[in-house]
Amino acid sequence: LEQALSEARLEVEQLQQAVASASQAAEQQHQQQSRVQAEWEARWQEAGSRHMEEVRSLKELHRQQLDLVDRRVQGVVAKKDSTIAALRTELAEVQGRLRKLEELVLGGPPARRSGVLSS
């Protein structure tokens, strides 16, 4: 009976060691998984931060490009407006010279004639 009891104690001790060893292995595996997950989350955060910085940089670049295009468009519009104003002035001068020429060639102010070079 003592031998059976001794064998049972030995078997219990071996089972306790196996349980302790399995518990230790499970704890180590859990710690490793926690480290891997923490590393993954850190990399994910870093990638997200880099992406946001790239997006900010692209937005700033696009804003600068739009500002440049806007300045160029404003320059073209201003030039167009000044060209139109210059052409109107030139047209008014030409019309004035034509009226004077009409008066010289046809005699009398253009208002008295109907349909002859009138503007």
Backbone as CSV, one residue per row, in Angstrom:
resi,resn,N_x,N_y,N_z,CA_x,CA_y,CA_z,C_x,C_y,C_z
1,LEU,0.835,-1.190,0.000,0.000,0.000,0.000,0.882,1.257,0.000
2,GLU,1.973,1.205,0.760,2.872,2.344,0.785,3.513,2.560,-0.581
3,GLN,3.801,1.470,-1.277,4.395,1.590,-2.593,3.401,2.230,-3.555
4,ALA,2.126,1.846,-3.491,1.096,2.429,-4.352,0.934,3.899,-4.014
5,LEU,0.975,4.200,-2.726,0.850,5.595,-2.299,2.066,6.386,-2.794
6,SER,3.231,5.837,-2.704,4.434,6.491,-3.160,4.395,6.709,-4.672
7,GLU,3.933,5.719,-5.397,3.795,5.848,-6.864,2.755,6.902,-7.215
8,ALA,1.684,6.941,-6.456,0.622,7.924,-6.701,1.160,9.325,-6.437
9,ARG,1.948,9.471,-5.333,2.530,10.776,-5.034,3.502,11.195,-6.138
10,LEU,4.289,10.236,-6.595,5.226,10.519,-7.677,4.468,10.933,-8.934
11,GLU,3.383,10.227,-9.225,2.560,10.560,-10.407,1.925,11.938,-10.246
12,VAL,1.456,12.259,-9.034,0.869,13.572,-8.765,1.947,14.649,-8.932
13,GLU,3.150,14.371,-8.397,4.246,15.331,-8.516,4.612,15.561,-9.985
14,GLN,4.654,14.488,-10.751,4.959,14.612,-12.182,3.864,15.396,-12.901
15,LEU,2.614,15.129,-12.536,1.496,15.868,-13.136,1.560,17.345,-12.752
16,GLN,1.922,17.628,-11.495,2.044,19.024,-11.063,3.167,19.723,-11.822
17,GLN,4.284,19.019,-12.036,5.381,19.588,-12.809,4.969,19.827,-14.256
18,ALA,4.216,18.868,-14.814,3.734,19.031,-16.194,2.786,20.215,-16.287
19,VAL,1.895,20.344,-15.293,0.959,21.472,-15.274,1.737,22.780,-15.123
20,ALA,2.723,22.809,-14.246,3.522,24.016,-14.035,4.287,24.358,-15.311
21,SER,4.851,23.336,-15.943,5.593,23.559,-17.180,4.660,24.066,-18.280
22,ALA,3.475,23.473,-18.391,2.494,23.910,-19.402,2.022,25.326,-19.095
23,SER,1.826,25.628,-17.818,1.398,26.982,-17.430,2.479,27.998,-17.784
24,GLN,3.738,27.618,-17.501,4.844,28.511,-17.814,4.949,28.718,-19.328
25,ALA,4.806,27.640,-20.103,4.856,27.749,-21.564,3.698,28.603,-22.069
26,ALA,2.518,28.433,-21.501,1.355,29.231,-21.910,1.574,30.699,-21.578
27,GLU,2.161,30.984,-20.418,2.439,32.362,-20.026,3.475,32.992,-20.953
28,GLN,4.521,32.235,-21.298,5.530,32.748,-22.222,4.919,33.015,-23.596
29,GLN,4.064,32.095,-24.046,3.412,32.293,-25.345,2.503,33.520,-25.295
30,HIS,1.796,33.704,-24.198,0.924,34.881,-24.042,1.756,36.161,-24.060
31,GLN,2.896,36.158,-23.372,3.762,37.339,-23.349,4.310,37.632,-24.746
32,GLN,4.690,36.573,-25.461,5.207,36.758,-26.821,4.116,37.320,-27.724
33,GLN,2.902,36.778,-27.600,1.788,37.297,-28.409,1.498,38.749,-28.060
34,SER,1.607,39.096,-26.793,1.383,40.489,-26.373,2.437,41.411,-26.978
35,ARG,3.716,40.955,-26.977,4.783,41.757,-27.578,4.561,41.929,-29.077
36,VAL,4.201,40.830,-29.741,3.964,40.894,-31.188,2.806,41.837,-31.483
37,GLN,1.738,41.743,-30.699,0.594,42.631,-30.916,0.974,44.085,-30.649
38,ALA,1.757,44.329,-29.621,2.184,45.704,-29.321,3.060,46.251,-30.446
39,GLU,3.966,45.409,-30.967,4.803,45.839,-32.096,3.940,46.137,-33.319
40,TRP,2.977,45.270,-33.577,2.086,45.466,-34.734,1.302,46.770,-34.588
41,GLU,0.769,47.007,-33.389,0.002,48.235,-33.158,0.887,49.463,-33.304
42,ALA,2.144,49.368,-32.831,3.071,50.503,-32.976,3.362,50.761,-34.450
43,ARG,3.585,49.696,-35.198,3.826,49.864,-36.641,2.591,50.423,-37.335
44,TRP,1.431,49.971,-36.930,0.171,50.464,-37.508,0.027,51.956,-37.224
45,GLN,0.302,52.363,-35.997,0.235,53.777,-35.626,1.237,54.592,-36.436
46,GLU,2.444,54.061,-36.566,3.487,54.764,-37.321,3.082,54.916,-38.789
47,ALA,2.550,53.831,-39.357,2.107,53.895,-40.759,0.973,54.902,-40.911
48,GLY,0.057,54.911,-39.942,-1.043,55.873,-39.986,-0.536,57.302,-39.883
49,SER,0.449,57.515,-39.011,1.029,58.857,-38.853,1.743,59.289,-40.133
50,ARG,2.505,58.364,-40.726,3.203,58.695,-41.979,2.182,59.022,-43.066
51,HIS,1.115,58.229,-43.117,0.085,58.471,-44.142,-0.546,59.844,-43.939
52,MET,-0.872,60.186,-42.705,-1.485,61.488,-42.433,-0.519,62.619,-42.797
53,GLU,0.757,62.431,-42.517,1.749,63.456,-42.871,1.849,63.598,-44.386
54,GLU,1.809,62.472,-45.099,1.839,62.522,-46.563,0.603,63.240,-47.097
55,VAL,-0.552,62.950,-46.504,-1.788,63.609,-46.931,-1.686,65.111,-46.676
56,ARG,-1.179,65.497,-45.501,-1.015,66.931,-45.198,-0.061,67.588,-46.201
57,SER,1.031,66.897,-46.495,2.006,67.448,-47.451,1.377,67.612,-48.830
58,LEU,0.636,66.612,-49.266,-0.017,66.695,-50.580,-1.055,67.811,-50.614
59,LYS,-1.809,67.955,-49.533,-2.801,69.037,-49.481,-2.117,70.397,-49.575
60,GLU,-1.005,70.551,-48.864,-0.274,71.819,-48.900,0.278,72.072,-50.299
61,LEU,0.830,71.038,-50.926,1.347,71.169,-52.286,0.231,71.553,-53.250
62,HIS,-0.919,70.900,-53.131,-2.050,71.226,-54.009,-2.545,72.649,-53.771
63,ARG,-2.554,73.073,-52.494,-2.979,74.441,-52.191,-2.024,75.438,-52.847
64,GLN,-0.728,75.169,-52.766,0.260,76.049,-53.385,0.084,76.081,-54.903
65,GLN,-0.174,74.913,-55.490,-0.378,74.855,-56.939,-1.639,75.622,-57.336
66,LEU,-2.700,75.479,-56.541,-3.936,76.213,-56.833,-3.722,77.714,-56.694
67,ASP,-2.944,78.131,-55.685,-2.635,79.556,-55.530,-1.880,80.077,-56.750
68,LEU,-0.917,79.294,-57.229,-0.149,79.688,-58.408,-1.058,79.804,-59.632
69,VAL,-1.926,78.814,-59.828,-2.860,78.857,-60.962,-3.786,80.063,-60.830
70,ASP,-4.259,80.326,-59.600,-5.150,81.465,-59.384,-4.440,82.780,-59.721
71,ARG,-3.188,82.918,-59.278,-2.439,84.139,-59.608,-2.263,84.285,-61.114
72,ARG,-1.976,83.173,-61.780,-1.810,83.237,-63.239,-3.124,83.614,-63.913
73,VAL,-4.223,83.037,-63.462,-5.532,83.372,-64.041,-5.849,84.837,-63.805
74,GLN,-5.579,85.325,-62.586,-5.822,86.738,-62.304,-4.975,87.628,-63.201
75,GLY,-3.739,87.221,-63.455,-2.868,87.985,-64.355,-3.421,88.007,-65.764
76,VAL,-3.908,86.848,-66.223,-4.484,86.777,-67.571,-5.743,87.633,-67.655
77,VAL,-6.581,87.571,-66.623,-7.812,88.365,-66.618,-7.478,89.862,-66.599
78,ALA,-6.506,90.242,-65.783,-6.111,91.654,-65.730,-5.570,92.106,-67.080
79,LYS,-4.763,91.272,-67.700,-4.218,91.623,-69.012,-5.345,91.722,-70.035
80,LYS,-6.292,90.783,-69.954,-7.438,90.819,-70.869,-8.231,92.104,-70.668
81,ASP,-8.470,92.455,-69.406,-9.227,93.675,-69.124,-8.492,94.911,-69.637
82,SER,-7.179,94.964,-69.422,-6.443,96.137,-69.899,-6.394,96.152,-71.428
83,THR,-6.317,94.979,-72.050,-6.337,94.911,-73.515,-7.678,95.391,-74.050
84,ILE,-8.751,94.951,-73.410,-10.095,95.396,-73.839,-10.213,96.904,-73.687
85,ALA,-9.737,97.441,-72.562,-9.817,98.887,-72.348,-9.000,99.633,-73.410
86,ALA,-7.805,99.104,-73.728,-6.963,99.756,-74.748,-7.637,99.679,-76.118
87,LEU,-8.227,98.532,-76.421,-8.916,98.392,-77.707,-10.136,99.304,-77.796
88,ARG,-10.846,99.461,-76.699,-12.001,100.379,-76.699,-11.538,101.814,-76.936
89,THR,-10.438,102.176,-76.288,-9.900,103.524,-76.480,-9.489,103.722,-77.935
90,GLU,-8.788,102.716,-78.466,-8.355,102.799,-79.861,-9.549,102.851,-80.802
91,LEU,-10.596,102.058,-80.508,-11.807,102.060,-81.333,-12.477,103.434,-81.292
92,ALA,-12.546,104.018,-80.103,-13.162,105.347,-79.985,-12.369,106.377,-80.797
93,GLU,-11.032,106.272,-80.766,-10.210,107.198,-81.556,-10.438,107.009,-83.047
94,VAL,-10.492,105.723,-83.473,-10.710,105.440,-84.892,-12.091,105.933,-85.320
95,GLN,-13.102,105.710,-84.468,-14.448,106.182,-84.799,-14.469,107.706,-84.897
96,GLY,-13.753,108.370,-83.994,-13.683,109.832,-84.051,-13.026,110.296,-85.340
97,ARG,-11.936,109.650,-85.745,-11.272,110.018,-87.004,-12.180,109.749,-88.207
98,LEU,-12.927,108.621,-88.148,-13.839,108.307,-89.260,-14.942,109.365,-89.374
99,ARG,-15.446,109.802,-88.238,-16.486,110.841,-88.274,-15.933,112.119,-88.926
100,LYS,-14.723,112.464,-88.513,-14.102,113.660,-89.107,-13.893,113.461,-90.602
101,LEU,-13.455,112.268,-91.001,-13.246,111.969,-92.410,-14.563,112.009,-93.171
102,GLU,-15.616,111.480,-92.590,-16.941,111.519,-93.214,-17.375,112.957,-93.458
103,GLU,-17.147,113.771,-92.430,-17.545,115.168,-92.558,-16.772,115.853,-93.680
104,LEU,-15.485,115.535,-93.769,-14.677,116.142,-94.815,-15.075,115.627,-96.202
105,VAL,-15.249,114.302,-96.303,-15.523,113.713,-97.614,-16.963,113.962,-98.048
106,LEU,-17.901,113.748,-97.170,-19.310,113.833,-97.554,-19.925,115.185,-97.242
107,GLY,-19.287,115.950,-96.431,-19.776,117.283,-96.085,-20.913,117.225,-95.092
108,GLY,-20.766,117.846,-94.005,-21.814,117.910,-92.998,-21.688,116.801,-91.972
109,PRO,-22.358,116.979,-90.878,-22.294,115.994,-89.798,-22.991,114.685,-90.198
110,PRO,-22.579,113.547,-89.725,-23.155,112.267,-90.098,-24.600,112.110,-89.651
111,ALA,-25.065,112.862,-88.669,-26.409,112.701,-88.157,-27.430,113.037,-89.242
112,ARG,-27.108,113.930,-90.217,-28.049,114.339,-91.250,-28.188,113.257,-92.335
113,ARG,-27.174,112.423,-92.498,-27.239,111.380,-93.538,-27.775,110.108,-92.891
114,SER,-28.497,109.327,-93.629,-28.997,108.083,-93.093,-28.258,106.917,-93.738
115,GLY,-27.702,106.028,-92.938,-27.081,104.801,-93.396,-25.707,104.937,-94.009
116,VAL,-25.052,106.053,-93.970,-23.735,106.214,-94.583,-22.698,106.217,-93.458
117,LEU,-21.951,105.129,-93.330,-20.871,104.989,-92.358,-21.246,105.454,-90.955
118,SER,-22.497,105.314,-90.582,-22.876,105.746,-89.234,-22.679,104.574,-88.267
119,SER,-22.365,104.914,-87.043,-22.067,103.862,-86.094,-23.260,103.593,-85.199
